[in-house]
C-alpha cells in the first residue's frame, strides 16, 4: 500500500472516530434536545464537510453512511427504517458539497439547503410506505426540514474555516 492510500485511510478512520464520538456526546451531555440537536448536528456536519474538503468525497460518503447506523444503535433513531433516509440526506449533502465546494461558503450553504430538502423528501417518501401516527410524522418531518439546513450551514462554515487553517 502506498503512502497516499495509507494517509487517506488513516485520516478517514480518525475523522470517522471523531464524528462518532461527537455524535455520542448527546448521551453524556445533559443538554435540552433542541440544543443538543443544533450543537451536535453542527459538529457532525462539520466532520462531513471536513472529510470532503480535506480527504475526498469517498471518505465523506463512508462517514455519512456509517453515522446513521451508529445513531440507530445509540437509540437516536428509534426505528431501523429511519437509517436509510438519514443516510440518503447525508450522502446528498456530501455530493452537493463536493460539487459546489468551488463556490466556497455560498456553495456549502446551498448544499445545506439541498441536504434539508433531501432529508425531508426521504422521510416523506418513507411515511408514504410505512404507517406512522400523524403526530410522530409531523414531528419527524419538522426535525428533518429547516433544522437540518441550519446545522449543515453552521457545520459547513466551521469546516470551511478549519480547512483553510490545516
C-alpha positions as CSV (number, residue, x, y, z in Angstrom):
1,X,0.0,0.0,0.0
2,X,1.5,3.3,-0.9
3,X,1.8,6.4,1.3
4,X,-1.2,8.3,-0.1
5,X,-3.6,5.4,0.4
6,X,-2.3,4.9,3.9
7,X,-2.7,8.6,4.7
8,X,-6.3,8.6,3.2
9,X,-7.3,5.6,5.2
10,X,-5.8,6.9,8.4
11,X,-7.4,10.3,8.0
12,X,-10.7,8.8,7.2
13,X,-10.6,6.5,10.2
14,X,-9.6,9.4,12.5
15,X,-12.4,11.6,11.2
16,X,-14.9,8.8,11.4
17,X,-13.9,8.1,15.0
18,X,-14.1,11.8,15.8
19,X,-17.6,12.0,14.2
20,X,-18.9,9.0,16.2
21,X,-17.5,10.4,19.4
22,X,-19.1,13.8,18.7
23,X,-22.4,12.2,17.8
24,X,-22.3,10.2,21.0
25,X,-21.9,13.4,23.2
26,X,-25.7,13.7,23.4
27,X,-25.7,10.5,25.5
28,X,-23.5,12.1,28.2
29,X,-24.1,15.9,27.9
30,X,-27.2,17.0,29.9
31,X,-28.5,19.3,27.2
32,X,-32.1,20.0,26.2
33,X,-33.0,18.1,23.0
34,X,-33.1,21.2,20.8
35,X,-29.7,22.5,22.0
36,X,-28.3,19.0,21.5
37,X,-29.7,18.7,18.0
38,X,-28.2,22.1,16.9
39,X,-24.8,21.7,18.6
40,X,-24.1,18.1,17.9
41,X,-25.7,18.2,14.4
42,X,-23.4,21.1,13.5
43,X,-20.4,19.2,14.8
44,X,-21.3,16.1,12.8
45,X,-21.9,18.1,9.7
46,X,-18.5,19.8,10.3
47,X,-16.9,16.4,10.1
48,X,-18.8,15.5,6.9
49,X,-17.6,18.7,5.1
50,X,-14.1,18.4,6.5
51,X,-13.9,14.9,5.1
52,X,-14.9,16.2,1.6
53,X,-12.6,19.2,1.7
54,X,-9.5,17.6,3.1
55,X,-9.7,13.9,2.2
56,X,-12.2,13.4,-0.6
57,X,-15.8,12.6,-1.4
58,X,-15.3,8.8,-0.9
59,X,-14.3,9.4,2.7
60,X,-17.2,11.8,3.2
61,X,-19.6,9.1,1.9
62,X,-18.2,6.5,4.1
63,X,-18.6,8.7,7.2
64,X,-22.1,9.7,6.1
65,X,-23.2,6.1,5.7
66,X,-21.8,4.9,9.0
67,X,-23.1,7.6,11.3
68,X,-26.8,6.8,10.9
69,X,-26.2,3.2,11.7
70,X,-24.5,4.2,15.0
71,X,-27.3,6.7,15.7
72,X,-29.7,3.8,15.5
73,X,-27.5,1.7,17.8
74,X,-27.4,4.6,20.3
75,X,-31.1,5.0,20.2
76,X,-31.1,8.4,18.5
77,X,-33.1,6.9,15.5
78,X,-35.9,5.0,17.1
79,X,-36.8,2.8,14.1
80,X,-34.4,0.9,11.8
81,X,-36.0,2.3,8.6
82,X,-35.0,5.8,9.6
83,X,-31.4,4.9,8.9
84,X,-32.0,4.9,5.2
85,X,-33.5,8.5,4.8
86,X,-30.8,9.9,7.1
87,X,-28.1,8.2,5.1
88,X,-29.6,9.4,1.9
89,X,-29.7,13.0,3.2
90,X,-26.1,12.8,4.4
91,X,-24.9,11.4,1.1
92,X,-26.8,14.0,-0.8
93,X,-25.0,16.6,1.4
94,X,-21.6,15.1,0.7
95,X,-22.3,15.0,-3.1
96,X,-23.6,18.6,-3.1
97,X,-20.6,19.8,-1.0
98,X,-18.2,18.1,-3.4
99,X,-19.8,19.6,-6.5
100,X,-20.4,23.1,-5.0
101,X,-17.1,23.4,-3.0
102,X,-15.6,25.7,-5.6
103,X,-18.2,28.3,-4.6
104,X,-16.7,28.3,-1.1
105,X,-19.2,29.2,1.7
106,X,-22.0,30.0,-0.7
107,X,-21.7,26.6,-2.2
108,X,-21.7,25.0,1.3
109,X,-24.9,26.9,2.2
110,X,-26.6,25.8,-1.0
111,X,-25.5,22.2,-0.2
112,X,-27.0,22.6,3.2
113,X,-30.4,23.5,1.8
114,X,-30.2,20.6,-0.6
115,X,-29.5,18.3,2.4
116,X,-32.5,19.6,4.2
117,X,-34.7,19.0,1.2
118,X,-33.3,15.5,0.6
119,X,-33.9,14.5,4.2
120,X,-37.5,15.9,4.3
121,X,-38.4,14.3,1.0
122,X,-36.8,10.9,2.0
123,X,-38.8,10.8,5.2
124,X,-41.9,12.0,3.4
125,X,-41.4,9.1,1.0
126,X,-40.8,6.6,3.9
127,X,-44.0,7.8,5.6
128,X,-45.9,7.1,2.4
129,X,-44.8,3.5,2.5
130,X,-45.0,2.8,6.3
131,X,-47.8,3.9,8.5
132,X,-46.8,6.1,11.5
133,X,-49.0,8.1,13.8
134,X,-49.8,11.5,12.5
135,X,-48.2,13.4,15.4
136,X,-45.0,11.4,15.0
137,X,-44.9,12.0,11.3
138,X,-45.4,15.7,11.8
139,X,-42.7,16.0,14.5
140,X,-40.1,14.0,12.5
141,X,-40.8,15.9,9.3
142,X,-40.3,19.1,11.2
143,X,-37.0,18.0,12.6
144,X,-35.8,16.8,9.2
145,X,-36.6,20.1,7.5
146,X,-35.2,23.6,8.4
147,X,-33.1,22.4,11.4
148,X,-31.1,20.2,9.1
149,X,-30.2,23.2,6.9
150,X,-29.2,25.3,10.0
151,X,-26.9,22.6,11.4
152,X,-25.4,21.9,7.9
153,X,-24.8,25.6,7.3
154,X,-23.0,26.0,10.7
155,X,-21.1,22.8,10.2
156,X,-20.1,23.7,6.7
157,X,-18.9,27.2,7.5
158,X,-16.9,25.9,10.5
159,X,-15.4,23.2,8.3
160,X,-14.5,25.7,5.6
161,X,-12.7,27.9,8.2
162,X,-10.9,24.9,9.7
163,X,-9.9,23.5,6.3
164,X,-8.2,26.8,5.5
165,X,-6.2,26.6,8.6
166,X,-4.9,23.0,8.3
